[in-house]
Amino acid sequence: MALLKSVVRLSKHAGHVLIGTGVLLVILGPWTWKTPWIVGTLALLFASLFFLARAFSPTLRKFAEEGADKIELSAKLKRTIWTYIILLMSMLWFMVVKPNLW
């Protein structure tokens, strides 16, 4: 259980690093908040925040319940973590490639 919580915590903090890097790029770089790749990144960011609120916390709370199916909950958390990593990697792709979406 401790390892699982550590992995979840690490994946959440990876998002904080990604957001901080993005904000620094806008402040220090030649871009504005209306640049297409920044708008796309922000859209993914808000989607991931919604995803996090509905995915991690309720599942982690169920682990503490008596009689919880920990194997099923672990599998669900594993899928959730991979989904979140894909969201983070998509945001990172926007920040590295800087596609001109419109």
N, C-alpha and C positions, 0 to 999 in steps of 0.2 A: 504494500500500500504506500509506503514512504517513497519508493522509487517512482511509482505512478504519479504521485503528487508532485514530485520533483520534475518529472518530464512535463507535466501540465504547466507548472510554474515557469519552467524554462521557455516553453513555447509562447506563453503569454508575454514574457519579458522580451522575447525576440521581436514581438510586435512593437513594443515601446522603442526599441533601438531603431526599427524601421521608420517609425513615425518621426522620431527625433532627427534622423538623417534627412528625411524628406523636407521637414520644416527648415533645416539648415540650408538645403539646396535652394529653396525658394528665397530665403532671406539673403543669402550670400551670392546667389547666382543671378543670371539675367532674366529669369522667368517671373511671371506674375501668377496669381492664384487662378486666373482664367485660362491658363495654358491647357490645351486639351489633355496632355498626359497627366497633368496635376489633377484636373477634374476627374479623370478616370481613376487615378489613385485614391482620391478622396471618396469616390463612390464605393470602391472596394473596401476602403477603410471602414466606412459606416456599415457596410454589409457585414464585415467581419466582427464589428462590435456587437451588432445584433445577434450574429451567429454565436459569439462567445457567451453572451448573456443567457442564451437559451440552450447551449450545449454542455458547457463544462460544469457549471455550478450545480444544477439539479442532479446530474449524474454522480458527481462527487458526494453530494449529500446522501444519495441512496446507498453508497458504500457503507456508511455508518449504521444503516438500518439493520435490525435483526432479521436474519433469514434472507438477506439480499443475495441474488445470484451474481456473485463476484466475477465469474467467468464471462457472463453475458455483459455485465457492466464494463469489464476491462476491454472487451471487444468493441463496445460502443465508444469508449473513450479513445481507443486506438484509431477508429474511423474518424472520430471528431478531430483528433490531433492532426491526422493526415489532411483532412479537409482544410483545417486552419493553416497548415504549412503551405498548401496549394494557394490559398488566398494571399499569404505573405509573399510567396514567390511571384505571384501575379503582380502584386504591388511593386515588388523589387524590379520586375521586368519593365513596368511602366517607367520607373525611375532611371533605369539603365538605358533602355532603348529610346525612350522619349518619342513614342510614335505620334505622328501628326494625324489625329483622328478626324478632324474637320478643318 
